[in-house]
Amino acid sequence: MVQMTVRKIGNSLGVILPAEATAALQVSEGDKLFLTQSPEGFRITPYDPAFERQMKVAAKGMKKYRNALRELAK
């Protein structure tokens, strides 16, 4: 467990992630992180849950229309 301090950054509040956390998340300066709520509390993750939902819908559509997509790719 790592303790962090909430600090004022401009008109917002923020925390500085320690190097161990950025290494585990595989993120660097400029990358986006997403704060999501789960039954266990809040989670910080580098992946976008909305994008994952979109990809699941796309995969379903690609599976359904794979023959048509194969023909279009020719």
C-alpha positions as CSV (number, residue, x, y, z in Angstrom):
1,M,0.0,0.0,0.0
2,V,1.2,3.5,-0.9
3,Q,0.0,6.6,0.8
4,M,-0.4,9.7,-1.4
5,T,-1.3,13.2,-0.6
6,V,-4.0,15.1,-2.5
7,R,-2.6,18.5,-3.7
8,K,-4.1,21.5,-5.4
9,I,-3.1,21.7,-9.0
10,G,-4.6,24.9,-10.6
11,N,-8.4,24.8,-9.9
12,S,-8.3,21.0,-9.5
13,L,-7.0,18.5,-7.0
14,G,-4.6,15.7,-7.9
15,V,-2.2,13.1,-6.7
16,I,1.3,12.3,-7.9
17,L,1.7,8.6,-8.8
18,P,4.9,6.9,-7.5
19,A,7.2,5.4,-10.1
20,E,6.2,1.8,-9.0
21,A,2.5,2.6,-9.9
22,T,3.4,4.1,-13.3
23,A,5.5,1.1,-14.1
24,A,2.8,-1.3,-13.1
25,L,0.2,0.6,-15.1
26,Q,2.7,0.9,-18.0
27,V,1.9,4.6,-18.4
28,S,4.1,7.7,-18.9
29,E,3.6,11.4,-19.0
30,G,0.7,12.4,-21.3
31,D,-1.1,9.0,-21.1
32,K,-4.7,9.0,-20.1
33,L,-6.0,7.2,-17.0
34,F,-9.6,6.3,-16.2
35,L,-11.1,6.4,-12.7
36,T,-13.9,3.8,-12.5
37,Q,-16.1,2.8,-9.6
38,S,-16.3,-0.9,-8.7
39,P,-17.9,-2.8,-5.8
40,E,-14.5,-2.7,-4.0
41,G,-14.1,1.1,-4.4
42,F,-12.5,3.2,-7.1
43,R,-10.0,1.9,-9.6
44,I,-7.4,3.7,-11.8
45,T,-6.8,2.0,-15.1
46,P,-5.1,3.0,-18.4
47,Y,-7.9,1.4,-20.4
48,D,-11.1,3.0,-21.5
49,P,-14.2,1.0,-20.5
50,A,-16.3,2.6,-23.1
51,F,-13.8,1.7,-25.8
52,E,-13.8,-1.9,-24.6
53,R,-17.6,-2.0,-25.0
54,Q,-17.3,-0.6,-28.5
55,M,-14.8,-3.2,-29.4
56,K,-17.0,-6.0,-28.1
57,V,-19.9,-4.7,-30.3
58,A,-17.5,-4.5,-33.3
59,A,-16.2,-8.0,-32.7
60,K,-19.8,-9.3,-32.6
61,G,-20.6,-7.5,-35.9
62,M,-17.4,-8.8,-37.6
63,K,-18.3,-12.3,-36.6
64,K,-21.8,-12.0,-37.9
65,Y,-20.7,-10.5,-41.2
66,R,-17.3,-12.2,-41.7
67,N,-18.2,-13.6,-45.1
68,A,-19.3,-10.1,-46.4
69,L,-16.2,-8.5,-44.9
70,R,-13.9,-11.1,-46.4
71,E,-15.4,-10.4,-49.9
72,L,-15.1,-6.6,-49.3
73,A,-11.4,-7.1,-48.4
74,K,-10.6,-8.7,-51.9
